Structures are given as C-alpha cells and as structure tokens.
Amino acid sequence: MNKHTLLLILVFSAYWVSAQSIYAPLNADYYHLIDRADVLNKDFSESLHSSFKPYRAADVVATMDSADFLNSTQDLFNAQYIKTDHWEYWSEDSVRIKKPFLKKIYKSKADFLHVNTKDFKLRVNPILYLSAGRDSQSPSTPFINTRGAQIRGSIDGKIGFYSTIEESQAVFPKYVQDYTADRGVVPNEAFWKKYGDHGVDFFTARGYFTFNASRHVALQFGYDKNFVGHGYRSLLLSDFSAPSTFLKIQTKVWRIQYTNLYTELVADAPFSSFGSNGTEQFPKKFLTSHHLSINITNNFNVGVFEAVIFNRGDSTSSAFEWNYLNPIIFYRSIEQYTGSPDNALFGIDWKWNIAKGVQFYGQGLLDEMVISELKAGNGWWGNKFSVQLGGKYYNAFGISNLDLQAEYNVSRPFTYSHESIFTNYAHYRQPLAHPLGANFKEAVFIARYQPLPKLYLSGKFILSKYGTDPAGQNLGSDVLKDYTTRTQEYGNSIGQGVSNDQLYADLTASYMLKHNLFIDLRHIYRDRDSADPTLSSSTNFSSISIRLNVAAREQSF
C-alpha cells in the first residue's frame, strides 16, 4: 500500500508543478568545487543550503555564477566546467561544438547525444571506469571494470528524470575484500555475486523523477543516496551504504530549507561466499526523517535533524507507520504515542563562515541519554551520542586553490544500534552514518591543490582509534547487533573491546583530458595495528584509472 500511495502523491502533484530541476550526483571531488564557491562568496547563497546533499542542479549553477570567488584561472575553469555540466539551467549556446562528430555526436561539450526542444530535453552519456593496480596484500591483481550509461532530461519543463546504469566487475584491495567476507556486502553497493577467486560482480541502477509542486516546494521520488552535513563524514546520514528507494519533499522559502525524507530500507541481506542470496525476499524496514536548515545570519547556518527507524510487518514484509507521514518535526512524541517501539534519533548540524575562505562546521547526534547517568560518569551503556567538529581553509596561507580541511569525529559504544535488525540505524548490512559504526575516535586531514586548471591533487590522512568486539561479546561497535545482548551495563568507554589503531592515507593526482574524462594516479596506504594480531594488516595499493562521467570510488575505512 505504501508504494501505491507514494505513486498517487507524485501523480497528483504533477498537476501543479512548475519548472523542475534534477540533482547534481554525489561526488566528493565535484562537491568540493561547489562548496568552495559557496564559502568564498560574500555570504550564503540564497539558493544553496549545503547541509543536505545532493544539491539541485539549478542551485549549483546559481552558486557558480557568482563572481565573488572567481579570483584565479582555476576558479574560472571550475565555474565554466560545472555550468557546462548543467547547461539546461544556464545556456546551451555556450557549450555547443561547431563541428560535432557525424553531425549528431557530441554537439555539446558535455553530452554524447542530446535533444533540446521546448517540450523535451534529453541527455545521454556513456560511463566508463577502468582501473588497474597493485596491492601488497592481495593475491590477485586489483582492477575495476565498469561500463554504463547516464540519462537525464525533462518533459514539458515540469517533470525531470535522471538514471545511471552500471555493470561492474572488480577485484578490490585486500582490506575491502576482507570487509566483504566479514559483512557479506560490497561497500556502497547492494546485490553482488562472486567473480573469480577474489573479485565481485555487481549491477547498479539508480534513478529518480523530480517535480515542483510550487515555486518553493520540490518533490523527488527514486532510488539513490542522500547525505546530511558539511563534513567529509556524516554522523547523521551518509552515502556510505547502498542506495535506497525514497520520497523527498524539500521546501525552500526565505532563509529556510525544510526536507522530509521517507525511505524504504533493507533490514538484512543474507549472503554466502558466492554473493548475495538471490532465492528469498530480503526483510524490509523504513526510515523517515526531517531536516530543518536555517540561515540565522548571512554567514551562520544551523540545521536540526531527526529520524526514526521502524517496522510494522513480519520478517519479510513491512507496513508503513502512517503516523510518521506527519511533516512536522519531533518524531519522538509520535514514537512515544505508538508505544515507543522504534529507534528515534535527534541531531544538529551547523556551519559558520567566520571569514572569507574560512569555515567551521560540526554535527551532534543524540541516540539516547539519561542526564543523571551522564553526570555520574560511570560509563552507562545507554548514553549514546556522536559528535563532529571540523574546519575548512580555502586559498590557505594566501596560496590560490590550496584548500585544507581538518575534522574530528567521535561516537560512543552502542550508538545507532537497537533491539533488532528492523530498528538499527543500518541499511543492507552497512551503517547509515559513519563507516566504522560506533565506538571510535577519528581525525581526518585533507589537502587539495589545483596548480593548473585541469590538474587536481589531493591527499587524505585519516587516523582512527576504534574497538571491535571479542568473540562472543557485544561491546557496542557493530550497529547490526542487538543491544540487549550487551556484555556490560556500566564501565563502557570509547574504543573498548579489541583495540585498533589505524592510519589511512590516500594520495591522488587527477587530470581532466576532456570534459568529465579523467586519468587518475593513486596510492593508498592503510596500516591497522590491532590488539588481535590476526586483524593487523598493512596495505600499499597503487593504481592508474581512466574515468568518464563517473566519480572515483571511495574506500576510506
């Protein structure tokens, strides 16, 4: 019934829609350029609330159209590059090629094929990701072989659509192989099959429709990912796990953006050594969330987030809890009204542009807390929360296009976990927030430098200290585990259990050969020192890749 209802909402909403906008696909490197422009502008863009991603393409163009940040050849190139990507909201004439191949192919810089009429726009592009490398720990040569297509467009200027279809075979570095063997999932992906002795084979199809119910209210229905926050990580909702089916209603008026998100999730994904189990229906659950973003001043933004995970069905199906369709915030009161069977979480996020090119940001998530237990300082298991603090420095030390970022994340044991797979904060056996789940401390340092318009250099250094569970115990690091099986009531502390100290370093050089065609040179060093010698490992992984219309794969965990 829930899917039919959502469809009816969308169909009837189409009657009132006005000009629509699709969304710029999530891509950390791409979004860095957009966020850089947003921070270097004199004040917040009225059209862009950067705490909820992905961004609407029309808002991205408006942000990149500002002249405030255009202080270098590289900035001019980046603005032109991103606006060319979204010429539907800018100018087709500016991206035309005088002599297209066979008069049809690449008539514009950004599109293999495109149609542009008054009532119909269509853009079609190939996707290619070919990578080969060497891993000091892997018995097989790592590689990525992804082929696919991207389709986007609009009908009558009212209905927008977007889809990507990708078929991939890959042998990932050994630490990623170990994650798949342990969790039964390919990080960031859903259904998968074994490929050869050490590889995986997976098919990815994402897509959505967009409508505008009014000039200020936009609807999106599809299968994709969302991200909440200003940092490299999100402790509220990240894009680490697999895509999911969702309905998003986003209202933007004055200094406010209000987002309602209704999502169907996979509670568990049975697997074997040959891949996902393809002979049974996976159990389902739901996530509904609200996010309120307010520009308090022209340089200070605050967001309020709440989410609830629930299930009302049996082990293979779930009925939607209609009370959670309430579009007004404070789910906790509704959750209590229904008997308090669900997992309710509350969070805040903020950003403060204290000077041109300098931004502080942060997040806080509260899963559960009793003030008297917190004051007692006795390590009660139920005081569950996560905190993030970070800063960004653009054009650091007066060096044009040198951007620095530092971030600190911490999460107490048992945060995000609950009484069952139907209420924990996870999807397709992967955390919905931080890749490490809970029970960790982490420091992230990122440097990005663009010495030439088409050359992008980056270095990521991530220091993590986290605890994992000894055999037969539950000390709060694995969000998939039922917290009623906890080993201890008191004396809990961050990093408890089997102690792990980890360094992850990623050095990448990317050069844009043609529009959205990149060649990457990359080296990843990952050293995990564990109190359990069987878990310790040291990885040196080097690779060369060529990418067309697709983001570089992130495996920073």
Secondary structure, DSSP 8 states (H G I E B T S, - for coil): -HHHHHHHHHHHHGGG--S---B----HHHHHHHHHHHHHSSS--TT--TTEES-BHHHHHHHHT-STT--SHHHHHHHHHHHHHTGGGS-SGGGB-SS-BTTTBTSBTTBSEEEE-SSEEEEEEEEEEEEEEEESS-SS--EEEEEEEEEEEEETTTEEEEEEEEEEEEE--HHHHHHHHHHSS-TT--SEEEETTTEEEEEEEEEEEEEESSSSEEEEEEEE--EESSSSS-SSB-S-S--EEEEEEEEEETTEEEEEEEEEEES---EETTEE--SS---EEEEEEEEEEEESSSSEEEEEEEEEEE--S-SS-----GGGG--SS-HHHHHHHTTS-SEEEEEEEEEEEEETTEEEEEEEEEEE--HHHHHHTS--TT-EEEEEEEEEETTGGG-TTEEEEEEEEEE-TTTT--SSTTTSSEETTEESS-TT-SSEEEEEEEEEEEEETTEEEEEEEEEEEEEE--TT---S--TTS-GGG-S-SS---TT-SEEEEEEEEEEEEEEEEETTEEEEEEEEEEEEEESSGGG-EEEEEEEEEEEESS-------
